[in-house]
Each structure stands twice: as structure tokens, then as C-alpha cells.
């Protein structure tokens, strides 16, 4: 009897452990690690941890230092004295910073001061709103001042209605000092109004402190020029996209050397994310997508010698390398994620090719959970190509059981689908709720060559839709997939994919979820703020009747033309401050579903943009997501 009781208790204990899986509440208690740099003495990594508080509906941030070789972290009140200030000139005489400056008249009271209670905004061109913010006539400007008491700042873009740092996401990485402290280099798109909205032509400008004059260091390039750095020997380096209007163009690594601009990645079939020079100036280390992950690469810098330029992949595995923090001897300090783990700080030994995890902000939490398993699968597409598909299996997966299965449609459309860790579209959480996830690296994904990435432009409803269906059909051959319980979910371009597949899926799917998705390509072109994106990806404007490529985007590849074939429940989610995919897209889709008598729900977040950032809103998002799946799948 005693033995039976022990066995029973043991089984109960094991069962309880097996049920300890990721939940929405736990997901939003995880610390979010952001490295700030290596300390000035080279002994410590300085980083911050933001921990969301659902009760307070905000995140609380703490700062830590951690020895570069590992150990226990120490909380610090401030990081100011620990890190070298990149914004202080190398000679120590000046500080560079940025401030918002009112330049343009926009409000009624700007034009008519006597009508100060008017509530009117007046625009003469596009760029009247961007991302989630209306243009109120203020622009980010770069300033510098002497490091002495009473010094006043000098605006190096004085009177210009241009932004540096760039909106909406630019920071102080958009400006740097020259090594001799004689000039400031900054990133700026010097276009305004409608011209700003239709172009990606940012440049790197150099402002000379002595003369007060500005020169354009990248004038000949028409696409993005961003991320300026100087090599240890003083060579200006940056990332460059060649084509104006194409935000997902190949990102190349450029070095200015003795009057020549050397493209170190011109002959490499990939796109650079971020980079860092080696201390000796002989190599550049960079991160790039490759085969469904993000890995560390290196490229040598031969100068003008005849030595061949060679790009070499250094790391490999089912994880993403993300931030490049700095060097500690032979170790490169980075952050790493995978689909089961949020970012932590790691060191990679460049000589031994070995990893060491340094921070453990969330390790104890993950160690207490039964996590999902991710598997790579390669599927043959309808045009005979090999496509990577990530398959994420539930915790305690049992191949003899049948599981409801979700096809995940990635956004972008040219963003990679790698071993990243999302706090909304969290594969580990989806799997913990008992779903198998199918996440194809369909056409448009980076990390499979430039041609694969570019094929989706002007072909939104073409080959990529076949890729989705090839993925779901192939994995559905497995006995563990419940073919009667297939769902399809996605956001942004992934939301477009959901709307489009809802009209062509031939009853494969039992439910759909679309977040901030493009539903009507014509009204999308008419209301989105970065017009260059739709100009490129749709092939032009909807009124260009002789433009066959564009007309295909607005007819055949327009989800509204397929609504008569919709017959499946759909949850539609929208952020009120999303100006990239404005609210009308989801309103049109929901109205169509309702008027056609299709079970549908509209989940509206008035204060959110293209994402869901507030903790309590995020909890509602998760609860409604799984509630819908439970109801319909």
C-alpha cells in the first residue's frame, strides 16, 4: 500500500511539473534585457532590465553591471559614470545632443494667433503623420555645446524642416563625432512633405565646427545611408541600400578609404543587420539573417590591396545573435534569443568558437517550465524551390496524439522569420496552449538570398500564397496534425495574408486571426504614411491604368475581391494609432465579414500603434486570442 502511494504521489508530482508551462501572465513578468555597453575600465558589462508591471500598466527599469567573464550582477543606481559617453567629443571639449525644434506652422493658432482656442491642423504636403504621431511642425535637430558652465547649444540644422535623429525610431546612434573632434556626422533625409513620404533617400552629412558648413558624404547614393561608425584607424563606415523607395533593399557594408568607397559585402548574397569593427581594424563583425536564424559573420578589410574580400559565417545554431555589445579580449559580447528564450547576454570566444551565457535574468523561470520544441523542416514549393519551415511542438509533445495547428503568417513582408522572441506572437506560449505552429520562411524572407527576398514585391498574392499552402499541406501529412482543426494567424503583411487566404484556402482552415492587416490595397495606398513602401511593393498608384503591374496589386492581389468566397470565422484586431496600416483596413474587413453573416469579432485598441505595448492591453490581446481559438478551433 505504501509503495502504491509513493508511486501515485510521484506520478502526481511529475504531472504537475509537466503542466508548468508558459502563460500570458508569466510572459509579461519576464525581464527584458538591453545591453548598454562595456564599462570604461573594460571589466564589466552594463545593461538594463525592464520588467513589465501589469498592475501598474507600465515597465520598471533597473540597471546592472556584470563581470565580462560572468558571475553575479550588481544593481547600480546610475550608469553615467560607468560608460564612455559617445556624445562627448574625443578631445573632451564638446557634447553633442538632440532636441525637438518648432519649425513649421501647422496649427490654426500658428497662422491666426488671435484664434488661440482653435483646434485645426493645416498641411500643404504629405508626411502630415508618421507611424503613430501627427506632424505638429517640430523636428529633431542635432546640437552641440562646449563643456563649460553657461555654454549655449548650437543647432547644426538651424531652420531646416528635417529630422535628425530620424523619426520614428532614430536615437543618438544617428550622430557621431569625427575622431579629430572637428566635425559631427549625422543621418538625415533632407526632404519635406510629399517628397519625404515617397523617398528613402537618407544621407550621412558632415558638419564642420570651425566653418559651420555641411557636406553630404553619401550624395551619390539614392537609398538609405545609415549607422555611421569610424574604424579604429579613422575610416568612415556605414550601411547602405542602393535603391530609393525600397526599404527592404540589400543592406551593404561600406567603408570610405583614401577617397574610395569600398563595398565589403557587394558580392555576398545577404543583407547586414548591424556591425562592429575589431579592435585592430582588420575585420568587421556583423549580424545577418541566414536560413531562419540570425548569425554572426566577419569580413576582412584589405584596404586598397589585392587581398580578396571574404565574408565568413562564424556562428551556427537554432538561435538568433542580436546586439553586438563589445569586445573583452578574444570574446565578443552579444545578446542571444531563441523561440523559447528572451534575450540574455552571452560571450562568444572567437578563437575557441565557444559560447558562454553571462546574464541569467530569466533562467530560473525557464528552468521551472516545460518548453516547446522547434524543428526545421524543408518543403518543396510549387516552383520547385526548397523552403525552410519552422515547426514548433507543444510541451510534452506526444506524436501519437492529434493537435490543433496554426499557420503563422509573418509580417514585413520582407522581414526575416528567425529564432526571435516576441512578447505578443510568442510561439512558446502558443505551443504551451496546445497548438502546433507552422511558420514558413516564405518568399520575401531575408536569409535565403537576395532573389528570394525580392520576389514578393509586386507579387503579394502570388507565389507567396502558394508557399503558405505548400507549408500547411506538407506538415499536415503528419499524423499528429488534426487536419479538421487548422487555423491561420498573422499581423501586418501577415494580416493581409490572412485576409487573402480566407478567400482561396478551399476550406483548409477553420478559423482566422488578422492583426493590423492590409485588406484593401487601394485604400491602403490612399491612407498609409510611408508612400514609398506601397509605391515599391504595389508597383505604383491605383490610378495608373496603363501600369499592368500596379493594376494587378489593386485587383487580383486585393483581398476585397475575394470576400464573396469568405466562409470562415475571423477575429480582426486593430490599433487606433497605427498609421502604417490605418484603422480603415480592419473596419472594412470587419464590416464585410459581419454583412456576409460570418462569425467575426473586432478587437480595437485606441491607444496602440502597429504593436501592443501597454501591459494590460497586451493581456487582453492574449486572452482574446486564445478565447477566439477555443471558440472556433
NORDA-V28979 format. One record per residue. RES is the residue in one small letter. PHI is phi in whole degrees, 0 to 359 (none if undefined). PSI is psi in radians with two decimals (* if undefined). BURIAL is + if it has 16 or more other C-alpha atoms within 10 Angstrom, else -. Layout:
RES;PHI;PSI;BURIAL
RES;PHI;PSI;BURIAL
This chain:
x;none;-0.76;-
x;298;-0.72;-
x;296;-0.72;-
x;298;-0.73;-
x;296;-0.75;-
x;298;-0.79;-
x;299;-0.76;-
x;298;-0.81;-
x;297;-0.67;-
x;297;-0.79;-
x;297;-0.69;-
x;296;-0.69;-
x;294;-0.77;-
x;296;-0.68;-
x;295;-0.69;-
x;296;-0.73;-
x;297;-0.69;-
x;294;-0.47;-
x;275;-0.07;-
x;277;1.57;-
x;236;3.01;+
x;297;2.45;+
x;231;2.82;-
x;302;-0.67;+
x;294;-0.73;-
x;290;-0.68;-
x;305;-0.68;+
x;267;0.33;+
x;249;-0.13;+
x;291;2.50;+
x;283;2.46;+
x;251;1.96;+
x;271;2.26;+
x;231;1.99;+
x;287;2.47;+
x;253;-0.33;+
x;144;-3.13;+
x;267;2.39;+
x;298;2.77;+
x;301;-0.54;-
x;275;-0.04;-
x;76;0.10;+
x;266;-0.38;-
x;227;2.66;+
x;265;2.29;+
x;255;2.26;+
x;210;2.90;+
x;238;2.70;+
x;232;2.04;+
x;261;2.14;+
x;245;2.06;+
x;294;2.51;+
x;241;1.93;+
x;295;-0.66;+
x;299;-0.77;-
x;273;-0.19;-
x;59;0.71;-
x;202;3.04;-
x;252;2.52;+
x;250;2.33;-
x;246;2.35;-
x;234;2.72;-
x;244;2.52;+
x;220;2.73;+
x;239;2.59;+
x;218;2.22;+
x;307;2.47;+
x;297;-0.35;+
x;260;0.19;+
x;103;-3.13;+
x;121;-2.83;-
x;269;2.39;-
x;283;2.75;+
x;236;2.22;-
x;285;2.43;-
x;232;2.65;-
x;282;-0.56;-
x;214;2.65;-
x;252;0.01;+
x;302;-0.77;-
x;276;-0.16;-
x;274;-0.55;+
x;252;2.57;+
x;292;2.31;-
x;274;1.86;-
x;297;-0.33;-
x;272;-0.08;+
x;270;2.31;+
x;300;2.61;+
x;306;-0.53;+
x;274;-0.02;-
x;80;0.07;-
x;273;-0.44;-
x;228;2.82;+
x;232;2.37;+
x;254;2.50;+
x;204;3.13;+
x;226;2.64;+
x;215;2.71;-
x;277;2.36;-
x;233;2.32;+
x;282;2.13;-
x;240;-0.92;-
x;263;2.57;+
x;281;2.29;-
x;227;-0.84;+
x;281;2.70;+
x;307;-0.74;+
x;290;-0.34;+
x;294;-0.66;+
x;273;-0.60;-
x;231;1.42;-
x;304;-0.47;-
x;288;-0.26;-
x;253;1.01;-
x;290;-0.29;-
x;266;0.05;-
x;293;2.65;-
x;232;1.41;-
x;221;2.50;-
x;236;2.33;+
x;236;2.18;-
x;232;2.53;-
x;247;0.11;-
x;196;3.04;-
x;287;-2.95;+
x;63;0.55;+
x;280;-0.24;+
x;207;2.69;+
x;211;2.24;+
x;62;-1.42;+
x;218;0.32;+
x;225;2.38;-
x;280;2.52;-
x;285;1.99;+
x;253;0.33;+
x;89;0.11;+
x;256;2.58;+
x;224;2.52;+
x;288;2.24;+
x;234;2.59;+
x;270;2.29;+
x;239;2.78;+
x;219;2.73;+
x;209;2.75;+
x;290;2.58;+
x;274;1.17;-
x;214;2.70;-
x;300;2.33;-
x;85;0.00;-
x;292;2.49;-
x;255;2.64;-
x;280;2.59;+
x;248;2.15;-
x;276;1.96;+
x;277;-0.08;+
x;244;0.51;+
x;311;2.16;-
x;82;-0.08;-
x;270;2.34;+
x;267;0.99;+
x;231;2.77;+
x;253;2.29;+
x;208;2.00;+
x;295;2.72;+
x;292;2.49;+
x;267;2.56;+
x;263;-0.15;-
x;246;-0.03;-
x;290;2.60;-
x;224;-2.70;-
x;287;-0.02;+
x;289;-0.21;+
x;277;-0.02;+
x;215;2.51;+
x;216;2.79;+
x;274;2.57;+
x;287;2.70;+
x;301;-0.48;+
x;270;0.06;-
x;65;0.24;+
x;267;-0.19;+
x;210;2.80;+
x;242;2.28;+
x;253;2.39;+
x;216;2.67;+
x;267;2.33;+
x;202;2.49;+
x;258;1.77;+
x;273;1.13;+
x;222;2.63;+
x;229;2.74;+
x;61;-2.33;-
x;298;-0.66;+
x;297;-0.59;+
x;295;-0.72;+
x;288;-0.35;+
x;253;0.12;+
x;229;2.65;+
x;247;0.26;+
x;283;1.34;+
x;274;2.62;+
x;228;2.92;+
x;255;2.05;+
x;255;2.63;+
x;238;2.10;+
x;257;2.15;+
x;270;2.10;+
x;296;-0.61;-
x;286;-0.77;-
x;267;-0.36;-
x;74;0.18;-
x;262;2.66;-
x;242;2.36;+
x;239;2.66;-
x;262;1.98;-
x;280;-0.23;+
x;229;0.57;+
x;302;-0.58;-
x;285;-0.30;-
x;268;2.35;+
x;261;-0.16;+
x;258;-2.69;+
x;292;2.35;+
x;233;1.99;+
x;219;3.11;+
x;56;0.97;+
x;290;2.43;+
x;216;2.76;+
x;253;2.44;+
x;289;2.91;+
x;303;-0.45;-
x;262;0.16;-
x;92;0.37;-
x;266;2.18;+
x;294;2.32;+
x;228;2.55;+
x;200;3.02;+
x;257;2.45;+
x;223;2.31;+
x;250;2.43;+
x;277;-0.66;+
x;262;2.22;+
x;293;2.33;+
x;92;-0.12;+
x;250;1.73;+
x;286;-0.27;+
x;248;0.42;+
x;296;2.85;+
x;303;2.23;+
x;264;1.94;+
x;256;2.77;+
x;257;2.04;+
x;245;2.42;+
x;234;2.25;+
x;270;2.08;+
x;218;2.02;-
x;51;0.81;-
x;84;-0.08;-
x;252;2.55;-
x;252;1.90;-
x;261;2.12;+
x;269;1.83;+
x;285;-0.31;+
x;242;0.30;+
x;302;-0.69;-
x;261;0.23;-
x;255;2.32;-
x;271;1.16;-
x;198;-3.04;+
x;222;2.28;+
x;277;2.37;+
x;271;-1.06;+
x;208;2.89;+
x;209;2.91;+
x;204;2.36;+
x;285;2.56;+
x;289;2.75;+
x;298;-0.52;-
x;271;-0.04;-
x;74;0.23;+
x;265;-0.30;-
x;219;2.76;+
x;238;2.29;+
x;261;2.41;+
x;214;2.84;+
x;252;2.43;+
x;207;2.63;+
x;291;2.48;+
x;204;2.10;+
x;50;0.88;+
x;77;0.26;+
x;219;3.07;+
x;240;2.19;+
x;235;2.92;+
x;269;2.30;+
x;236;2.86;+
x;224;2.64;+
x;223;2.37;+
x;281;2.72;+
x;243;1.79;+
x;272;-0.03;-
x;66;-2.34;-
x;257;0.27;-
x;285;3.03;-
x;272;0.10;-
x;295;2.34;-
x;291;2.49;-
x;279;2.28;+
x;228;2.10;-
x;268;2.26;+
x;227;2.25;-
x;280;2.25;+
x;263;-0.82;-
x;254;2.81;+
x;203;2.41;-
x;158;3.02;-
x;274;1.20;+
x;203;2.93;+
x;248;2.29;+
x;271;2.33;+
x;240;-1.64;+
x;286;2.42;+
x;261;1.97;+
x;268;-0.80;+
x;162;-3.12;+
x;254;2.56;+
x;224;1.65;+
x;63;-2.18;-
x;275;0.02;-
x;259;2.33;+
x;258;2.16;+
x;271;2.24;+
x;219;3.09;+
x;248;2.68;+
x;224;2.55;+
x;225;2.88;+
x;213;3.12;+
x;294;-0.24;+
x;253;-0.13;+
x;222;2.25;+
x;290;2.99;+
x;299;2.35;+
x;227;2.87;+
x;269;2.29;+
x;233;2.77;+
x;245;2.49;+
x;240;2.09;+
x;279;2.01;+
x;288;-0.36;-
x;269;-0.70;-
x;269;-0.18;-
x;54;0.83;-
x;231;2.64;-
x;256;2.63;-
x;216;2.18;-
x;280;2.26;+
x;257;-0.85;+
x;266;2.66;+
x;221;0.85;+
x;299;-0.71;+
x;243;0.16;+
x;299;-0.77;-
x;298;-0.68;-
x;297;-0.85;-
x;295;-0.62;-
x;294;-0.36;-
x;271;-0.05;-
x;250;2.67;+
x;268;2.08;+
x;259;2.90;+
x;284;2.96;+
x;241;2.42;+
x;250;2.44;+
x;228;2.47;-
x;273;2.43;-
x;221;2.47;+
x;246;2.19;+
x;245;2.42;+
x;277;2.19;-
x;277;3.02;+
x;293;-0.33;-
x;257;0.34;-
x;80;0.28;-
x;266;2.80;-
x;264;2.13;-
x;243;2.25;+
x;286;2.34;+
x;231;2.15;+
x;278;2.31;+
x;242;2.10;+
x;251;2.16;+
x;256;2.54;+
x;297;2.72;+
x;303;2.56;+
x;57;0.64;-
x;303;2.37;+
x;235;1.91;-
x;295;-0.20;-
x;273;-0.17;-
x;264;2.88;-
x;251;2.37;+
x;239;2.47;+
x;297;2.55;+
x;227;2.41;+
x;246;2.25;+
x;275;2.08;+
x;264;2.20;+
x;254;1.98;+
x;287;2.60;+
x;277;-2.85;+
x;127;-1.55;-
x;280;-0.09;+
x;262;0.32;+
x;276;2.60;+
x;283;2.67;+
x;248;1.74;+
x;236;-2.84;+
x;275;0.89;+
x;274;2.99;+
x;232;1.89;+
x;263;2.55;+
x;265;0.14;+
x;236;-1.15;+
x;275;1.20;-
x;267;1.93;+
x;296;-0.63;+
x;298;-0.70;+
x;290;-0.72;+
x;301;-0.79;+
x;294;-0.63;+
x;295;-0.38;+
x;273;0.14;+
x;95;0.31;+
x;251;2.47;+
x;276;2.37;+
x;248;2.30;+
x;247;2.04;+
x;235;1.60;+
x;279;2.47;+
x;274;1.17;+
x;291;3.09;+
x;307;2.43;+
x;105;-0.25;+
x;281;2.40;+
x;284;2.73;+
x;102;0.08;+
x;228;0.44;+
x;97;2.67;+
x;297;-0.70;+
x;298;-0.74;-
x;298;-0.73;+
x;295;-0.69;+
x;276;-0.27;+
x;296;-0.37;+
x;283;-0.45;+
x;299;2.28;+
x;65;0.20;+
x;226;0.67;+
x;303;-0.65;+
x;255;0.29;+
x;261;-2.03;-
x;304;-0.61;+
x;299;-0.61;+
x;291;-0.65;+
x;297;-0.63;+
x;298;-0.80;+
x;303;-0.85;+
x;291;-0.59;+
x;298;-0.70;+
x;294;-0.88;+
x;293;-0.64;+
x;290;-0.65;-
x;291;-0.85;-
x;291;-0.48;+
x;293;-0.18;+
x;290;-0.33;-
x;289;2.45;-
x;296;-0.43;-
x;281;-0.14;+
x;270;2.16;+
x;277;1.74;+
x;294;-0.30;+
x;274;-0.05;-
x;226;1.10;+
x;256;2.36;+
x;237;2.89;+
x;221;2.20;+
x;223;2.67;+
x;175;2.89;+
x;230;2.66;+
x;63;-2.08;+
x;298;-0.54;+
x;297;-0.59;+
x;292;-0.72;+
x;304;-0.78;+
x;301;-0.73;+
x;298;-0.84;+
x;300;-0.70;+
x;288;-0.81;+
x;297;-0.49;+
x;299;-0.37;+
x;260;-0.11;+
x;228;0.10;+
x;282;-0.17;-
x;53;0.81;-
x;65;0.36;-
x;294;-0.74;+
x;260;2.58;+
x;259;-0.29;+
x;202;2.75;+
x;225;2.59;+
x;224;2.15;+
x;236;2.16;+
x;248;2.17;+
x;45;0.86;+
x;265;2.67;+
x;280;2.10;+
x;253;-0.62;+
x;231;1.82;+
x;298;-0.51;+
x;289;-0.88;+
x;289;-0.46;+
x;299;-0.81;+
x;299;-0.58;+
x;278;-0.19;-
x;230;-0.29;+
x;291;2.77;+
x;265;-0.63;+
x;271;1.47;+
x;296;-0.50;+
x;303;-0.60;+
x;298;-0.89;+
x;288;-0.55;+
x;304;-0.76;+
x;283;-0.89;+
x;282;-0.44;+
x;265;-0.24;+
x;89;0.13;+
x;140;-2.92;+
x;268;2.76;+
x;290;-0.35;+
x;274;-0.03;-
x;277;1.41;-
x;295;-0.43;-
x;272;-0.07;-
x;270;1.68;-
x;296;-0.63;-
x;295;-0.83;-
x;295;-0.75;+
x;299;-0.55;+
x;295;-0.65;+
x;295;-0.57;+
x;264;-0.04;+
x;236;-1.40;+
x;300;-0.69;-
x;265;0.31;+
x;261;2.04;+
x;304;-0.46;+
x;296;-0.41;+
x;284;-0.14;-
x;250;0.04;+
x;299;-0.52;+
x;297;-0.27;-
x;260;-0.04;-
x;294;2.36;+
x;209;0.33;+
x;230;2.45;+
x;306;2.51;+
x;215;2.29;+
x;261;2.23;+
x;241;2.19;+
x;240;2.46;+
x;210;2.43;+
x;265;2.33;+
x;291;-0.46;+
x;258;0.40;+
x;272;1.83;+
x;265;-0.17;+
x;286;-0.87;+
x;239;1.55;+
x;295;2.86;+
x;303;-0.54;+
x;303;-0.51;+
x;299;-0.85;+
x;287;-0.60;+
x;298;-0.78;+
x;299;-0.74;-
x;293;-0.78;+
x;295;-0.73;+
x;297;-0.73;-
x;298;-0.79;+
x;296;-0.77;+
x;296;-0.80;-
x;290;-0.34;-
x;269;0.03;-
x;77;0.35;-
x;270;2.33;-
x;304;2.14;-
x;206;2.77;+
x;217;2.51;+
x;245;2.03;+
x;253;1.90;+
x;245;2.23;+
x;246;1.66;+
x;302;-0.58;-
x;263;-0.06;-
x;265;2.74;+
x;260;-2.34;+
x;289;-0.24;+
x;242;-3.14;+
x;237;1.90;+
x;251;-0.45;+
x;280;2.35;+
x;305;-0.79;+
x;290;-0.66;+
x;299;-0.69;+
x;297;-0.65;+
x;294;-0.71;+
x;297;-0.74;-
x;305;-0.86;+
x;295;-0.75;+
x;296;-0.73;-
x;289;-0.62;+
x;302;-0.92;+
x;283;-0.50;-
x;298;-0.77;-
x;297;-0.78;+
x;297;-0.68;+
x;295;-0.66;-
x;290;-0.65;-
x;247;-0.21;+
x;237;*;+
